[in-house]
Amino acid sequence: MASSVTRQDCDPRKRTLGDQIKLTVDILQSLFTIGAILAAGWWFIKQESIKPQVKIEQTVTQRALGNNPSEILITVDVRATNMGKTKVELDQGVTEVSQVNPIPGYSIIKYPLRRLLLEPGESDQALFRTVRLNKTTLTIQLHSEYPVPHTNEVWNLLSAVDIGEKPTKKESAASVN
């Protein structure tokens, strides 16, 4: 059954009070809906929901190197976790192991960090390496960084680890940027 609209139905002078109230309510409902959509979009942007957020974690473990009393073996594990709500594509980063005690600023080695594609909440290993150190090294500094996509900024983490006779077997550090 098709409804037909006559010219008389469109004439504002022929509408009843109920029809005019219904039209006014429909217009107000449409305006409130548009306002709610705009407010939700503004809130989404203010929450920086589209801004990528990455957590870098560094873990260093150490153990004696066989029968060699002058060296120690450390393992460096670097992981990246997408803490944001959007997919993040990480270009190649870098991890540097430096000696800070007894000779500060002495760079021991640099390793590239893998390129990673991380979905929201996803974590992946960026680096796992072993390094042989002389036992005269008392403290190392570990610095990892990834460039933030489409900016001149970097996500980075800097931590110090004591090496020696009675060190902690495992040390971890994490940073959310």
N, C-alpha and C positions, 0 to 999 in steps of 0.2 A: 504494500500500500504506500504509494508515494505521497509525500506531503507537498502541498502547493502553497506557495507564498504569494499572497496577493499584494497589490499596491497599498491596500488599506492596512495590512499588517506592518508595513515599513513606515507608515506615516506616524511621526511622534505624537501628533494630536489625537490619534485613535487608540494609543496604548493606555492600558489601565494602570492604576497605581502599583499593583503587584508586578506588572511587566517592567515598569520603570525601576522598581526596587531590585528586581532580579538582574536587570541590565547593569545597574550601579554596582551590585555585589560582584557580578562577573568581571567588570572592569577593575574593581579594587583587588580581587583575587589575582588577576593577571599581573597587576602592578606589584603586589606583594611577592608573587612567584619570581618575577624578574629581579626584584630587590634581593630576595634570598639567594638566588643564583649568583648575583654580583658579590654579595657579602661572603658567600662560601669561597668564591674565587680569590677575593682579597685575603681572606683568612689563610687559604692554602699558600699563597705567595708569602705572606707574613711569617708563616711557620717554616719557611725555607725548605719546603718539602721537595722542591726540585733541585736544591743545591746538593751536589755530591758530598758525602761524608765517608771518610776512610779511616779505619783504625789500623795502625802499624804495630805489630808485636815483635819483639826481639827476645830470643831465649838463647842463653849461652850455658853450655855444660862443659865441664873439664874433667880430665882424668890423667893419670900418669901415662907416660909413653913407654910402654914395654919395660925394657931394662935400661933405658937411657935416663940417668938421673939428672941430666942437665936440661931436658926438655919436657914440656907438658903439651897435651893435645886438647884443644878446645873445639867444640862444634858450635856453629852459629846457625840459628834457625830464624828466618824472618818470614812473617805471615802478614797478609793484608786482608782486612774484613770490610765489606761494604756495610756501613752503619746507616746509610741513607735509604731513601725510598725510590731511587731511580738507579738504573743500570750505570756502572762506571767502567770505562775503558782506561786502564792505566798503561801509559807508555813505559818504556824501560826506565828503571830507577837505578840507584846505586847504594851499596853498603860499603862503608870504609871502617876498617879496624885500625886504630891508632894506639900507640903506647903513650900513656900520660904519666906513668911513674916507673922508673926514675927519670926518663928523658921525655918531657912533655912535647907533644906535637910530632913525634916520629911516626909516620904512616907505615904501617906494617903491610897492608894489602887492601885493594879495592876489588869488589865483585859487582857485576851487573845484577840488578833485580829483574826477574822475568816480567814480560808484558802480561797483563792479566785483564780478563773481562769478568767482572763480578756483578751478579744479580743482587738485588737487595737482600741483605742478611747472609750472603754467601762469603766464605772465607777460602783462601788458597795460599799455598806455600810459594813464596817468592824466591827463597834462597835456602839452601842447606849446604854448608861447607864445613870442612875441617881445616884447622890451622895449627901448625906446630909453632910453639913459642918457646923461647929460652926462659928458663926459670928465673932469670934475673929480671924479667918483666913482672912488675908487681901489680899494676893496674892498667887495663885497656879501656879505651873509649870506643863505643860502637855507635855509628851514625848511619841511619838508613833514611832515604828520601825518594819520593815519587813526585813527579810534576803533577799539579792539579790541571785537569783538562781545560783547555780554552782560557787559561790565565797565565800570568807570570809568577804564580805562587807555587809553593811545594808543600806536600805533607811530609813531615819529618819527625824523627825520633832520635834522641841522643841519650845514651846511658853509659854508665861506668861500671866495670866489673873488676873485682879484686881477684888476682891470680896468686897462687902461692901454696904453702904447705897445708894450711887449714882453711881453704876457701869454701864458700857455699858451693855445693855440687851443681846447682842449677840456679840461674838468676834470670828473671824475666822482667821486661818493661813494656808498657803499652801506652799509646797516645791516640786520642781521638781528636781529629781536626775537622 
